[in-house]
Amino acid sequence: MAALSFIGRVFFVSVFVLSAYQEFNEFGSDGGPAAKALGPKFNVLSKHVATHIGFELPHVEMKHLILGAIVLKSLGSLLFIFSSSVGALLLLIHQAVASPVLYDFYNYDVDKKEFVQLFFKFSQNLALLGALLFFIGMKNSMPRRSSSSSSKKKGPKAKAN
């Protein structure tokens, strides 16, 4: 059963590992195509935050955001494979922050083709987020096994006459 669980975690994490690997290979000196695609979306997010909340986001180099995403996905994946809640939490943070920025369907009309594509991708990422929440919840709801034999309670011994 443990082997199946491990294989399942490996398959689940493969989405994040392959994504991080692709971003790393295309990174270059300017952050690659991911940074070029993220730049306009981050600017729109900054304007939304500034107008609706009144808080201005600081200027951030896109290559630093992409590098942070690569590190979060890589480290989170490695820890998650070995059944760590910390790894799941790192992947959860990545999904919660990156999904609304990358898949900004809310900036398009419902009739537009882009809305449907972005909403579909956002929904897929939401499913991954839900799976990570489920993993963390199940991990925290299971009782922990005690490794020492002295902590096991034994019943009273019967006296021999």
Salt bridges, closest charged atoms under 4 A:
GLU23 OE2 - LYS73 NZ 3.01
ASP30 OD2 - LYS36 NZ 3.12
GLU61 OE2 - HIS59 NE2 3.80
ASP104 OD1 - LYS41 NZ 2.98
